[in-house]
Amino acid sequence: MYPGASAGIRIACLNHKGGVGKTTCAVNLAAGLAGMGWRVLAVDADPQAHLTASFGLAAQPDQGLAALCRGAAPELARPDGFEGLSVLPASAELAATETALSRDEAPADLLAKALDLCGAFDVALFDCPPHLGPLTRQALGAAQAVIVPMTPDFLSLQSLAWLLETLHEMAGPSVLGIVLGRFSDRKRLHREVRAAVFEHFPGVPFETCIRENVALAEAPSHGQDIFRYAPASAGAKDFAALCRETADRLGLAGPGAHGRARR
């Protein structure tokens, strides 16, 4: 059992490097774990609000994470077709919230305490901004674990080493796993990067790699996760495997606490 999983665990989906698939990972892990029967909260902590849009949602300026950080009561959204999945959405106002958090020297546990008002969940997943700014630090202060998505190139590998060292120096949450996305076994560079990640960080990378798949890129424009948009696609199969592996690492393997069937 992963520490804290029995009471619900909060996971930051994080990489300070942009374009590595953080939102894709957060959206489809949230959808997949909810489909396995777990109560999941997906938190959009990025002012770009891509997780919110990927679920076909939108937040008004006085709603979502920005409002919660100001002390408002939480207003959670529930995407159509889901049981057990709630979303704390983001809006452009979150950029001003981040500035205020920095200027006002907000307490490090502001987000953690605010999320306590959102109710009980088996898993909460944070989609973090592509930098280690105030919102990301709040997410790290609230999280018990980190999932690091990355792409199979050597610049990402360099950034990964720096990120893990930074998390260690911050005495932040432990790394639950590294997810290698946009992977093609036919490309030598991809195979070399995968081998290097497994060699340098033994036991940390997930065995599942997310293959290059056009459906994963198309799904957000339809406001859908990969399981609803293209359930027979390679992307859906890979994320289903990643969800099972994640649940196993968390000690959540098996049907959800309420016995909900898959969609």
C-alpha positions as CSV (number, residue, x, y, z in Angstrom):
1,M,0.0,0.0,0.0
2,Y,1.4,3.4,-1.0
3,P,1.6,5.7,2.1
4,G,-1.5,7.7,2.5
5,A,-3.6,5.7,-0.1
6,S,-6.0,4.4,2.4
7,A,-7.2,7.9,3.2
8,G,-7.0,9.1,-0.4
9,I,-3.9,10.2,-2.2
10,R,-3.0,13.4,-4.0
11,I,-0.7,13.2,-7.0
12,A,0.9,16.1,-8.9
13,C,1.4,15.5,-12.6
14,L,4.5,17.5,-13.0
15,N,7.4,18.5,-15.3
16,H,8.9,21.9,-15.6
17,K,9.5,21.3,-19.3
18,G,6.5,22.2,-21.5
19,G,5.1,20.0,-24.2
20,V,5.7,16.6,-22.6
21,G,2.1,15.5,-22.2
22,K,1.3,16.5,-18.6
23,T,-2.3,17.3,-19.4
24,T,-2.8,14.2,-21.6
25,C,-1.5,12.1,-18.7
26,A,-3.6,13.8,-16.0
27,V,-6.8,13.7,-18.1
28,N,-6.6,10.1,-19.1
29,L,-5.3,8.8,-15.8
30,A,-8.2,10.6,-14.1
31,A,-10.7,9.1,-16.6
32,G,-9.2,5.7,-16.5
33,L,-9.1,5.4,-12.7
34,A,-12.6,6.7,-12.4
35,G,-13.6,4.0,-15.0
36,M,-12.0,1.4,-12.7
37,G,-14.5,2.5,-10.0
38,W,-12.4,4.9,-7.9
39,R,-13.6,8.4,-6.8
40,V,-11.3,10.8,-8.6
41,L,-10.8,14.5,-8.4
42,A,-9.0,16.1,-11.3
43,V,-7.5,19.6,-10.4
44,D,-6.6,22.0,-13.2
45,A,-3.8,24.0,-11.6
46,D,-2.6,25.5,-15.0
47,P,-3.8,28.9,-16.0
48,Q,-4.0,27.6,-19.6
49,A,-6.9,25.5,-18.4
50,H,-6.2,22.7,-20.8
51,L,-7.4,19.9,-18.5
52,T,-10.7,21.8,-18.1
53,A,-11.1,22.1,-21.9
54,S,-10.1,18.5,-22.4
55,F,-13.1,17.4,-20.4
56,G,-15.4,19.7,-22.4
57,L,-15.8,22.1,-19.5
58,A,-15.3,25.8,-18.8
59,A,-15.0,27.8,-15.6
60,Q,-16.4,31.2,-15.0
61,P,-14.0,33.8,-13.4
62,D,-15.6,33.3,-10.0
63,Q,-15.4,29.5,-10.1
64,G,-12.9,26.8,-10.0
65,L,-9.4,26.7,-8.4
66,A,-8.9,30.5,-8.5
67,A,-12.0,31.1,-6.4
68,L,-11.1,28.2,-4.1
69,C,-7.7,29.8,-3.4
70,R,-9.5,33.0,-2.5
71,G,-11.5,31.2,0.2
72,A,-14.7,30.5,-1.8
73,A,-16.7,27.3,-1.4
74,P,-15.6,24.7,-4.0
75,E,-17.6,24.3,-7.1
76,L,-16.8,21.0,-8.8
77,A,-17.8,20.1,-12.3
78,R,-18.8,16.6,-13.4
79,P,-18.1,15.8,-17.1
80,D,-20.9,14.1,-18.9
81,G,-20.9,10.3,-19.0
82,F,-18.8,9.8,-15.8
83,E,-19.6,8.4,-12.4
84,G,-17.0,9.0,-9.8
85,L,-15.1,11.8,-11.6
86,S,-15.1,15.4,-10.5
87,V,-13.1,18.3,-11.9
88,L,-11.9,21.5,-10.1
89,P,-11.6,23.6,-13.3
90,A,-9.3,26.5,-14.1
91,S,-9.8,29.8,-16.0
92,A,-7.6,32.6,-17.2
93,E,-8.1,34.2,-13.8
94,L,-5.7,31.6,-12.4
95,A,-2.8,33.6,-13.8
96,A,-3.7,36.5,-11.5
97,T,-4.1,34.1,-8.7
98,E,-0.5,32.8,-9.2
99,T,0.8,36.4,-9.2
100,A,-1.1,37.1,-5.9
101,L,0.2,33.9,-4.3
102,S,3.8,35.0,-5.0
103,R,3.2,38.6,-4.0
104,D,1.4,37.9,-0.8
105,E,3.7,35.0,0.3
106,A,0.7,32.6,0.7
107,P,1.2,29.8,3.2
108,A,2.6,26.6,1.6
109,D,-0.4,24.6,2.6
110,L,-3.1,27.0,1.2
111,L,-4.1,24.6,-1.5
112,A,-3.9,21.5,0.7
113,K,-6.3,23.0,3.2
114,A,-8.6,24.3,0.5
115,L,-8.9,20.9,-1.1
116,D,-10.0,19.5,2.2
117,L,-13.3,21.3,1.5
118,C,-13.8,19.4,-1.7
119,G,-14.9,16.1,-0.1
120,A,-13.5,12.6,0.0
121,F,-11.7,11.1,-3.0
122,D,-9.6,8.0,-3.5
123,V,-7.3,9.9,-5.8
124,A,-6.8,13.6,-6.7
125,L,-4.7,14.4,-9.7
126,F,-3.2,17.9,-10.3
127,D,-2.3,19.1,-13.8
128,C,0.5,21.5,-13.0
129,P,1.9,24.5,-15.0
130,P,5.2,23.9,-16.9
131,H,7.3,25.6,-14.3
132,L,8.1,25.5,-10.6
133,G,6.1,28.7,-9.8
134,P,3.7,29.3,-6.9
135,L,0.8,27.2,-8.2
136,T,3.1,24.2,-8.8
137,R,4.6,24.7,-5.3
138,Q,1.1,24.7,-3.8
139,A,0.3,21.5,-5.7
140,L,3.5,19.9,-4.3
141,G,2.6,21.1,-0.9
142,A,-0.8,19.3,-1.2
143,A,0.5,16.2,-2.9
144,Q,1.9,13.0,-1.5
145,A,3.3,11.8,-4.8
146,V,4.4,13.0,-8.2
147,I,4.0,11.5,-11.7
148,V,6.5,12.8,-14.2
149,P,5.5,12.6,-17.9
150,M,8.3,13.0,-20.4
151,T,9.0,12.6,-24.1
152,P,11.8,10.3,-25.4
153,D,14.5,12.8,-26.3
154,F,17.7,13.7,-24.6
155,L,16.7,17.3,-23.7
156,S,13.8,15.8,-21.7
157,L,16.2,13.3,-20.1
158,Q,18.4,16.2,-19.0
159,S,15.4,18.1,-17.6
160,L,14.3,14.9,-15.8
161,A,17.5,14.6,-13.9
162,W,17.3,18.3,-12.9
163,L,13.7,18.0,-11.8
164,L,14.2,14.9,-9.7
165,E,17.2,16.6,-8.0
166,T,15.1,19.7,-7.4
167,L,12.3,17.7,-5.8
168,H,14.8,15.9,-3.6
169,E,16.3,19.3,-2.5
170,M,12.8,20.6,-1.7
171,A,12.1,17.5,0.4
172,G,8.9,17.3,-1.7
173,P,6.6,14.3,-2.3
174,S,8.1,11.1,-3.6
175,V,8.0,10.2,-7.3
176,L,5.4,7.6,-7.9
177,G,6.6,7.0,-11.5
178,I,7.9,8.4,-14.7
179,V,5.7,8.1,-17.8
180,L,7.4,8.0,-21.2
181,G,5.0,9.3,-23.9
182,R,4.9,9.7,-27.7
183,F,7.0,6.6,-27.8
184,S,7.8,4.6,-30.9
185,D,9.7,1.4,-30.5
186,R,10.8,1.8,-34.2
187,K,12.9,4.8,-33.4
188,R,16.4,4.2,-32.1
189,L,16.5,7.4,-30.1
190,H,13.3,6.5,-28.3
191,R,14.7,3.1,-27.3
192,E,17.9,4.7,-26.1
193,V,16.2,7.2,-24.0
194,R,13.9,4.6,-22.5
195,A,16.9,2.4,-21.7
196,A,18.7,5.4,-20.1
197,V,15.7,6.3,-17.9
198,F,15.4,2.7,-16.7
199,E,19.2,2.5,-16.0
200,H,19.5,5.8,-14.2
201,F,16.3,5.7,-12.2
202,P,15.8,2.0,-11.4
203,G,12.3,1.1,-10.2
204,V,10.9,4.5,-10.9
205,P,9.7,4.5,-14.6
206,F,6.4,2.8,-15.4
207,E,6.7,-0.2,-17.6
208,T,3.9,1.1,-19.7
209,C,4.9,3.6,-22.4
210,I,2.3,5.7,-24.2
211,R,2.8,5.2,-27.9
212,E,2.5,7.9,-30.5
213,N,-1.2,8.0,-31.3
214,V,-3.1,10.6,-33.3
215,A,-6.3,9.9,-31.3
216,L,-4.6,11.3,-28.2
217,A,-4.0,14.6,-29.9
218,E,-7.5,14.7,-31.4
219,A,-9.5,13.8,-28.2
220,P,-9.2,17.2,-26.4
221,S,-10.7,19.1,-29.4
222,H,-13.8,17.0,-28.8
223,G,-13.8,17.6,-25.0
224,Q,-13.2,13.9,-24.4
225,D,-10.7,11.6,-22.8
226,I,-9.2,8.9,-24.9
227,F,-11.6,6.2,-23.5
228,R,-14.6,8.0,-24.8
229,Y,-13.1,9.4,-28.0
230,A,-11.4,6.3,-29.3
231,P,-11.8,3.3,-27.0
232,A,-10.2,0.8,-29.4
233,S,-7.1,3.0,-30.1
234,A,-3.6,2.3,-29.1
235,G,-3.8,5.4,-26.8
236,A,-6.7,3.9,-24.9
237,K,-5.0,0.6,-24.5
238,D,-1.8,2.2,-23.3
239,F,-3.6,4.4,-20.8
240,A,-5.7,1.5,-19.5
241,A,-2.4,-0.4,-18.8
242,L,-0.9,2.7,-17.2
243,C,-4.0,3.1,-15.0
244,R,-3.7,-0.5,-13.8
245,E,0.0,0.0,-13.1
246,T,-0.7,3.2,-11.2
247,A,-3.5,1.6,-9.2
248,D,-1.1,-1.2,-8.3
249,R,1.6,1.2,-7.1
250,L,-1.0,3.0,-5.0
251,G,-2.3,-0.1,-3.5
252,L,-5.7,0.5,-5.3
253,A,-5.6,-2.6,-7.5
254,G,-8.9,-4.2,-8.1
255,P,-12.4,-2.8,-8.4
256,G,-13.2,0.6,-6.8
257,A,-14.4,1.0,-3.3
258,H,-18.0,1.4,-4.4
259,G,-17.9,-1.4,-7.0
260,R,-18.7,0.8,-10.0
261,A,-18.4,-0.9,-13.3
262,R,-16.3,0.5,-16.1
263,R,-18.0,2.8,-18.5
